[in-house]
């Protein structure tokens, strides 16, 4: 396995490179483009549900007005407010849909997310990876330290 950032050879499948500290788990996690696709589908269903609900409310008010169950002025006011709510909510949802769609297209067009590979590096695009004369210390070698125990009041030391 090789690091996609520095090209260093890794002895086993790791989450982080021992040479440069790069996160190697990003190539195993589904991309944001897939998550954005799911969000777009969900948002489309929210738009459909909101539209059906608000149109049903307006239609119900019209039926109640025709049967004389509610005052005509109150019914007209309710229908107008329902259509205003429909325009505002669907406008916001469509704006959000366009924003998500643009973000998903940018993520799909982004070449660096698709090039994260831990296989052997391509010799044409790989950096000069000559073996160092001296062994390179690992990022994790210098991070361990001994912790002193902490005690609460009244505990023995």
Secondary structure, DSSP 8 states (H G I E B T S, - for coil): -B-TTT--B-SS--SB-TTT--B-GGGTS--HHHHHHHHHHHHHHHHHHHHHHHHHHHHHHHHHHHHTSS-HHHHHHHHHHHHHHHHHHHHHHHHHHHHHHHHHHHHHH-HHHHT---S---TTTS------SS----TTTTS---------TT---
